[in-house]
């Protein structure tokens, strides 16, 4: 009886997951994509600080949206656990764990983006050079933290893609696309850690499969929901 009730609620949970994923995709493109590309000038700390001063409202808004994205990952992790639990409880726990670890690292790394705002409020106590150097260093730390979080998120995409492909809860092509996207996340993260010069040449092309996999998953959850006929693996 308990399992029947759990299965009956899966379509609703799937659509809620689709809504959360849509917020994450749109919010991520804005908060983690558009705003940093507008504010941060790579290799130029002075220009970066000037951009923050000139666009402080945009900077704060982008940071707030990014925080919302991180928050949405928490209920999304629980939803994915519920979607896969009946088929394989151990792997569904691992899926949830990868999302939660990724969200935790990403959330902690966002603390670096508050540093420029704090420094600008006490700019009279430090030199312009110190302000610029410290601000830019914390941007670099935030990027490192973000890439680390993407490594864990890539593991989630790989595992979730595998489960979708094996279980048939969604069209198998979505599982395949999601797994390919997960592999691309991992390649990007380790390229940034091991050969950063090569990683620069990969971006933004390496993220195209990631976007395709996540976008198709989001739309499928929103429009079609999930199949209640699951295999046990």
Secondary structure, DSSP 4 states (H G I P E B T S, - for coil): -HHHHHHHTHHHHHHHHHHHHHHHHHHHIIIIIIHHHHH--TT-HHHHHHHHHHTHHHHHHHHHHHHHHHHHHHHHHHHHHHHHHTT-HHHHHHHHHHHHHHHHHHHHHTTHHHHHHHHHHTGGGS-HHHHHHHHHHHHHHHHHHHHHHHHHHHHHHHHHHHHHHHH-SS-HHHHHHHHHHHHHHHHHHHHHHH-HHHHHHHTTTHHHHHHHHHHHHHHHHHHT---S-----
